[in-house]
């Protein structure tokens, strides 16, 4: 199966996206300044467009098929993440409970940290039980921005 890659510019910096012919397989923040042969694969062009709408505050859900690589446990956790509504947050403990294994808080948090499709699989919506932001693979500043964007505090109209 063929894989396609595209560099996407966002208000949070560059992101590198990958897809096969059927689904988005990864989306992650990057500081790389390598030259990437940007693919015009329809899924990646649609991802670029949907992210653009998201950052402008015009999109609350994504319509793209996703196919993250991971263990069955990780995939189950990521499916749970996709049930958290736009603008809402839950704690890691609540996520573990919704996942069906309330004692697996650390394992669930670890799976969040391995989420290969940032933003679309919204691990940024999970916070610490005390209300702190917790961790985020892209960095706490990006997590804070995404949460504020979804609460309507920050919107990039000129993006």
TISE-544486 format. One record per residue: chain; x, y, z of N, C-alpha, C, O, CB in turn; residue number from 1. Coordinates in steps of 0.2 Angstrom, whole numbers, plus 5000, padded with zeros to 4 digits. Glycine has a CB too. Layout:
REM residues N
A_X_Y_Z_X_Y_Z_X_Y_Z_X_Y_Z_X_Y_Z_NUM
...
END
This chain:
REM residues 159
A_5004_4994_5000_5000_5000_5000_5004_5006_5000_5009_5006_5004_4995_5000_5006_1
A_5003_5011_4996_5007_5017_4995_5005_5022_5001_5000_5023_5003_5005_5020_4989_2
A_5011_5025_5003_5010_5030_5009_5011_5037_5006_5016_5038_5001_5015_5029_5014_3
A_5008_5042_5008_5009_5049_5006_5010_5054_5012_5008_5052_5018_5002_5052_5002_4
A_5014_5059_5011_5016_5063_5016_5015_5071_5014_5016_5072_5008_5023_5062_5018_5
A_5013_5075_5019_5012_5082_5018_5014_5086_5024_5012_5084_5029_5005_5083_5016_6
A_5017_5091_5023_5019_5096_5028_5013_5101_5028_5011_5104_5023_5026_5100_5027_7
A_5010_5102_5034_5004_5107_5035_5006_5112_5040_5009_5111_5045_4998_5103_5037_8
A_5005_5118_5038_5007_5124_5042_5001_5126_5046_4995_5127_5043_5009_5130_5038_9
A_5001_5127_5052_4996_5129_5057_4998_5134_5061_5004_5136_5061_4994_5122_5061_10
A_4994_5137_5065_4996_5142_5070_5000_5140_5075_5003_5144_5079_4989_5145_5073_11
A_5001_5133_5076_5005_5130_5081_5012_5128_5078_5016_5125_5082_5002_5124_5084_12
A_5013_5130_5072_5019_5127_5069_5017_5122_5063_5012_5121_5062_5024_5125_5074_13
A_5023_5119_5061_5022_5114_5056_5020_5107_5059_5022_5105_5064_5029_5113_5052_14
A_5016_5104_5055_5014_5097_5056_5015_5093_5050_5015_5095_5045_5006_5097_5058_15
A_5017_5087_5052_5018_5082_5046_5013_5077_5046_5011_5074_5052_5025_5079_5047_16
A_5009_5076_5041_5004_5071_5040_5006_5066_5036_5009_5067_5031_4997_5075_5038_17
A_5003_5060_5037_5004_5054_5033_4997_5050_5032_4993_5050_5036_5009_5049_5036_18
A_4997_5048_5026_4991_5044_5024_4992_5038_5020_4997_5038_5016_4985_5048_5021_19
A_4988_5033_5020_4988_5028_5014_4983_5030_5010_4980_5035_5010_4988_5021_5017_20
A_4981_5025_5005_4975_5027_5001_4968_5027_5004_4964_5030_5001_4975_5021_4995_21
A_4968_5024_5010_4961_5024_5013_4960_5028_5019_4954_5030_5021_4960_5017_5015_22
A_4966_5031_5023_4965_5034_5029_4971_5038_5031_4976_5037_5028_4963_5029_5035_23
A_4970_5043_5036_4975_5046_5039_4979_5042_5044_4975_5038_5048_4973_5053_5042_24
A_4985_5041_5043_4989_5036_5048_4993_5040_5053_4994_5037_5058_4993_5032_5044_25
A_4995_5046_5052_4998_5050_5057_4998_5058_5056_4997_5060_5050_5005_5048_5058_26
A_4998_5061_5061_4998_5069_5061_5002_5071_5067_4999_5070_5073_4991_5072_5061_27
A_5008_5074_5066_5011_5076_5072_5015_5083_5071_5016_5085_5065_5017_5070_5074_28
A_5016_5086_5077_5020_5092_5076_5027_5091_5074_5030_5085_5076_5020_5096_5083_29
A_5030_5095_5071_5037_5094_5069_5041_5101_5069_5038_5106_5067_5038_5091_5062_30
A_5047_5100_5071_5052_5106_5070_5057_5105_5064_5061_5110_5063_5056_5107_5077_31
A_5056_5100_5061_5060_5098_5055_5059_5103_5050_5054_5106_5048_5059_5091_5052_32
A_5065_5105_5047_5064_5110_5041_5067_5106_5035_5068_5110_5030_5069_5116_5042_33
A_5067_5100_5035_5068_5096_5029_5063_5098_5023_5058_5099_5025_5068_5088_5031_34
A_5066_5097_5017_5061_5098_5012_5057_5091_5011_5060_5086_5011_5065_5099_5005_35
A_5051_5092_5011_5047_5086_5011_5043_5087_5004_5040_5092_5002_5041_5086_5017_36
A_5043_5081_5000_5039_5081_4994_5032_5081_4996_5029_5075_4997_5041_5075_4990_37
A_5028_5087_4996_5021_5087_4998_5017_5083_4993_5017_5085_4987_5019_5094_4998_38
A_5013_5078_4996_5009_5075_4992_5002_5079_4991_5000_5082_4995_5007_5068_4995_39
A_4999_5078_4985_4993_5081_4984_4987_5075_4984_4982_5076_4981_4992_5084_4977_40
A_4989_5070_4988_4984_5065_4989_4977_5068_4992_4978_5072_4996_4986_5059_4994_41
A_4972_5066_4989_4965_5069_4991_4964_5069_4999_4962_5074_5002_4959_5065_4988_42
A_4966_5064_5002_4965_5064_5010_4969_5069_5013_4967_5072_5018_4967_5057_5012_43
A_4975_5070_5011_4980_5075_5014_4977_5082_5012_4978_5086_5017_4987_5074_5012_44
A_4975_5083_5006_4972_5090_5005_4966_5091_5009_4965_5097_5011_4971_5090_4997_45
A_4962_5086_5010_4956_5087_5014_4958_5088_5021_4955_5092_5025_4951_5081_5013_46
A_4963_5085_5024_4965_5086_5030_4968_5093_5031_4966_5096_5036_4971_5081_5032_47
A_4972_5095_5026_4974_5102_5027_4968_5107_5027_4969_5112_5031_4979_5104_5020_48
A_4963_5106_5023_4957_5110_5023_4954_5110_5030_4952_5115_5032_4953_5108_5017_49
A_4953_5104_5032_4949_5103_5038_4953_5106_5044_4950_5109_5049_4947_5096_5040_50
A_4959_5105_5044_4963_5109_5050_4963_5116_5049_4962_5120_5054_4970_5106_5049_51
A_4963_5119_5043_4962_5126_5042_4956_5128_5045_4955_5133_5048_4963_5128_5034_52
A_4950_5125_5044_4944_5127_5046_4943_5126_5054_4940_5130_5057_4938_5122_5043_53
A_4946_5121_5057_4947_5120_5064_4950_5126_5067_4948_5128_5072_4951_5113_5065_54
A_4956_5128_5065_4960_5133_5068_4956_5140_5067_4957_5145_5071_4966_5134_5065_55
A_4952_5141_5062_4948_5147_5061_4941_5147_5065_4938_5151_5065_4946_5148_5054_56
A_4940_5141_5069_4934_5140_5073_4928_5138_5069_4923_5139_5072_4933_5147_5077_57
A_4929_5136_5063_4923_5134_5059_4922_5127_5059_4916_5125_5057_4925_5137_5052_58
A_4926_5123_5062_4925_5115_5062_4926_5113_5069_4931_5114_5072_4930_5112_5057_59
A_4921_5109_5071_4921_5106_5077_4922_5098_5077_4924_5095_5082_4914_5107_5081_60
A_4921_5095_5071_4922_5088_5070_4926_5087_5064_4925_5091_5059_4915_5084_5070_61
A_4929_5082_5063_4933_5080_5057_4930_5074_5054_4927_5070_5057_4941_5078_5059_62
A_4930_5074_5047_4926_5069_5044_4931_5064_5040_4929_5059_5037_4922_5072_5038_63
A_4937_5064_5042_4942_5060_5038_4942_5053_5042_4942_5052_5048_4949_5063_5038_64
A_4943_5048_5038_4945_5041_5040_4952_5041_5043_4956_5043_5041_4944_5035_5035_65
A_4952_5037_5049_4958_5037_5053_4960_5030_5054_4956_5025_5054_4958_5040_5060_66
A_4967_5028_5053_4970_5022_5054_4976_5022_5058_4982_5021_5055_4971_5018_5047_67
A_4976_5024_5064_4982_5024_5068_4985_5017_5069_4981_5012_5070_4981_5028_5075_68
A_4992_5017_5069_4995_5010_5071_4996_5010_5078_4999_5015_5081_5002_5010_5067_69
A_4994_5005_5081_4995_5004_5089_4993_4997_5091_4990_4993_5087_4992_5009_5092_70
A_4994_4995_5097_4991_4989_5100_4984_4989_5100_4981_4995_5100_4994_4988_5107_71
A_4980_4984_5101_4973_4984_5102_4971_4988_5108_4966_4992_5108_4970_4977_5103_72
A_4975_4988_5114_4974_4992_5120_4974_5000_5118_4970_5004_5119_4979_4991_5125_73
A_4980_5002_5114_4980_5009_5112_4975_5011_5108_4972_5016_5109_4987_5010_5109_74
A_4973_5007_5103_4967_5009_5098_4961_5009_5102_4957_5014_5100_4967_5003_5093_75
A_4960_5005_5107_4954_5006_5111_4954_5013_5115_4949_5016_5116_4953_5000_5116_76
A_4959_5014_5118_4960_5021_5121_4959_5027_5117_4955_5031_5118_4967_5021_5125_77
A_4962_5026_5111_4961_5032_5106_4954_5032_5103_4951_5038_5102_4966_5030_5100_78
A_4950_5027_5103_4943_5027_5101_4939_5030_5107_4935_5034_5105_4940_5020_5100_79
A_4941_5029_5113_4938_5033_5119_4939_5040_5118_4935_5044_5119_4941_5030_5125_80
A_4945_5042_5116_4947_5049_5116_4942_5053_5110_4940_5058_5111_4954_5050_5113_81
A_4941_5049_5105_4936_5052_5100_4929_5053_5102_4925_5056_5098_4936_5047_5094_82
A_4927_5051_5108_4921_5052_5111_4920_5058_5115_4915_5060_5117_4918_5046_5115_83
A_4926_5061_5116_4926_5068_5120_4924_5073_5116_4927_5075_5111_4933_5069_5123_84
A_4918_5077_5117_4916_5082_5113_4920_5088_5112_4924_5089_5117_4909_5084_5116_85
A_4920_5091_5107_4923_5097_5106_4922_5102_5111_4916_5103_5114_4921_5101_5099_86
A_4928_5105_5114_4927_5110_5119_4926_5107_5126_4926_5111_5131_4921_5114_5118_87
A_4926_5101_5127_4925_5097_5133_4932_5095_5136_4936_5094_5131_4920_5092_5133_88
A_4933_5094_5142_4938_5090_5145_4936_5085_5150_4931_5086_5153_4943_5095_5148_89
A_4940_5080_5150_4939_5075_5155_4946_5073_5159_4951_5075_5156_4936_5068_5152_90
A_4946_5070_5164_4952_5068_5168_4955_5062_5165_4951_5058_5162_4951_5068_5175_91
A_4961_5060_5166_4964_5054_5165_4960_5048_5168_4958_5043_5165_4971_5053_5167_92
A_4958_5049_5174_4954_5044_5178_4947_5043_5175_4944_5038_5174_4953_5047_5185_93
A_4944_5049_5173_4937_5048_5169_4938_5044_5162_4934_5040_5160_4934_5055_5168_94
A_4944_5046_5159_4945_5042_5153_4946_5035_5154_4943_5031_5150_4951_5045_5149_95
A_4950_5033_5159_4950_5026_5161_4944_5023_5162_4943_5017_5160_4955_5025_5166_96
A_4940_5026_5166_4933_5023_5167_4929_5023_5161_4925_5017_5160_4929_5028_5172_97
A_4929_5028_5157_4925_5027_5150_4928_5022_5146_4924_5018_5142_4925_5034_5147_98
A_4934_5021_5146_4937_5015_5142_4935_5008_5145_4935_5004_5141_4945_5016_5143_99
A_4933_5008_5151_4931_5002_5154_4935_4999_5159_4935_4993_5161_4929_4997_5149_100
A_4941_5002_5161_4946_5000_5165_4948_5005_5170_4954_5008_5169_4952_4996_5161_101
A_4944_5007_5175_4946_5012_5179_4952_5012_5183_4955_5017_5185_4940_5013_5185_102
A_4955_5006_5184_4962_5005_5187_4968_5006_5182_4973_5006_5185_4962_4998_5190_103
A_4966_5007_5176_4972_5008_5171_4973_5015_5169_4975_5017_5164_4970_5004_5165_104
A_4973_5019_5174_4974_5026_5173_4981_5028_5170_4982_5031_5165_4974_5030_5180_105
A_4986_5025_5173_4993_5026_5170_4994_5023_5163_4997_5026_5159_4998_5023_5174_106
A_4991_5017_5162_4992_5014_5155_4988_5018_5150_4990_5019_5144_4989_5007_5155_107
A_4982_5021_5152_4978_5025_5147_4982_5031_5146_4982_5033_5140_4971_5027_5151_108
A_4985_5034_5151_4989_5040_5150_4995_5039_5145_4996_5043_5141_4991_5043_5157_109
A_4998_5033_5146_5003_5031_5142_5001_5030_5135_5005_5033_5130_5007_5025_5144_110
A_4995_5027_5134_4993_5027_5127_4991_5033_5124_4992_5034_5118_4986_5022_5127_111
A_4988_5038_5128_4987_5045_5125_4994_5048_5123_4994_5051_5117_4984_5049_5131_112
A_4999_5047_5126_5006_5049_5124_5008_5046_5118_5013_5049_5115_5011_5048_5130_113
A_5006_5041_5116_5008_5037_5110_5003_5039_5104_5004_5036_5099_5009_5030_5111_114
A_4998_5043_5105_4993_5044_5100_4997_5047_5094_5000_5052_5094_4988_5050_5103_115
A_4996_5043_5088_5000_5046_5082_4996_5051_5078_4999_5053_5073_5001_5040_5078_116
A_4990_5052_5080_4986_5057_5076_4984_5063_5080_4978_5063_5083_4980_5053_5072_117
A_4988_5068_5081_4986_5073_5085_4980_5077_5083_4979_5077_5077_4992_5078_5086_118
A_4977_5080_5087_4971_5085_5086_4965_5081_5084_4960_5081_5087_4973_5090_5081_119
A_4965_5077_5078_4960_5073_5076_4958_5067_5081_4952_5066_5082_4961_5069_5069_120
A_4963_5064_5084_4961_5060_5090_4963_5064_5096_4969_5065_5098_4966_5053_5090_121
A_4958_5067_5099_4959_5073_5104_4962_5072_5111_4958_5073_5116_4953_5077_5104_122
A_4968_5069_5111_4971_5068_5118_4972_5075_5122_4973_5075_5128_4978_5064_5117_123
A_4972_5080_5118_4973_5087_5121_4967_5088_5126_4968_5093_5130_4974_5092_5116_124
A_4961_5085_5125_4956_5086_5129_4956_5082_5136_4951_5083_5140_4949_5084_5126_125
A_4961_5079_5137_4962_5075_5144_4967_5079_5148_4972_5081_5146_4964_5068_5143_126
A_4964_5081_5154_4968_5085_5159_4969_5081_5166_4965_5076_5167_4964_5091_5160_127
A_4973_5083_5170_4974_5080_5177_4968_5081_5181_4964_5086_5180_4980_5083_5180_128
A_4967_5077_5186_4961_5077_5190_4960_5083_5194_4955_5086_5195_4961_5071_5195_129
A_4966_5086_5196_4966_5093_5199_4964_5099_5195_4964_5104_5198_4972_5094_5203_130
A_4963_5098_5188_4962_5103_5184_4968_5106_5180_4968_5110_5176_4959_5109_5188_131
A_4974_5103_5182_4980_5105_5178_4980_5102_5171_4976_5097_5170_4987_5103_5182_132
A_4984_5104_5167_4984_5102_5160_4987_5095_5159_4985_5092_5154_4988_5107_5156_133
A_4991_5093_5164_4994_5086_5163_4999_5087_5157_5002_5092_5156_4989_5081_5161_134
A_5001_5081_5154_5006_5081_5148_5003_5082_5142_4997_5081_5141_5010_5075_5149_135
A_5007_5083_5137_5005_5083_5130_5011_5082_5125_5016_5086_5126_5001_5089_5128_136
A_5011_5077_5121_5017_5076_5117_5019_5082_5113_5025_5083_5112_5016_5070_5113_137
A_5015_5086_5111_5016_5092_5107_5019_5098_5111_5021_5102_5108_5011_5094_5103_138
A_5018_5097_5118_5020_5102_5122_5014_5105_5125_5009_5106_5122_5024_5108_5118_139
A_5015_5107_5132_5009_5110_5136_5007_5117_5132_5001_5118_5133_5012_5112_5143_140
A_5011_5121_5129_5009_5127_5126_5004_5125_5121_4999_5129_5120_5015_5131_5124_141
A_5005_5120_5117_5001_5118_5111_4994_5116_5114_4989_5117_5112_5004_5113_5107_142
A_4994_5112_5119_4988_5109_5123_4984_5115_5125_4978_5115_5124_4990_5104_5128_143
A_4987_5119_5129_4984_5125_5131_4980_5129_5125_4974_5131_5126_4988_5130_5135_144
A_4984_5130_5120_4981_5134_5114_4975_5130_5111_4970_5133_5110_4986_5134_5109_145
A_4976_5123_5111_4970_5119_5108_4964_5120_5112_4958_5120_5110_4972_5112_5107_146
A_4965_5119_5119_4959_5120_5123_4956_5127_5123_4950_5127_5123_4961_5118_5131_147
A_4960_5132_5123_4957_5139_5122_4954_5140_5116_4949_5143_5115_4963_5144_5123_148
A_4956_5137_5110_4953_5137_5104_4946_5134_5104_4941_5137_5102_4958_5134_5098_149
A_4946_5128_5107_4939_5125_5107_4934_5128_5112_4928_5127_5112_4940_5118_5109_150
A_4937_5132_5117_4932_5136_5121_4931_5143_5118_4927_5147_5121_4936_5137_5128_151
A_4933_5145_5112_4932_5151_5109_4936_5157_5112_4934_5162_5110_4925_5152_5110_152
A_4941_5155_5116_4945_5161_5118_4950_5163_5113_4952_5169_5113_4949_5158_5125_153
A_4953_5159_5109_4957_5161_5104_4955_5158_5097_4953_5152_5096_4965_5158_5105_154
A_4954_5162_5092_4952_5160_5085_4957_5164_5080_4958_5170_5081_4945_5162_5084_155
A_4959_5160_5075_4963_5163_5070_4959_5164_5064_4959_5160_5059_4970_5159_5069_156
A_4956_5170_5063_4952_5172_5057_4956_5173_5051_4954_5171_5046_4948_5178_5059_157
A_4962_5175_5052_4966_5176_5046_4971_5171_5044_4975_5171_5040_4971_5183_5047_158
A_4970_5165_5047_4974_5159_5046_4973_5157_5039_4976_5152_5037_4973_5154_5051_159
END
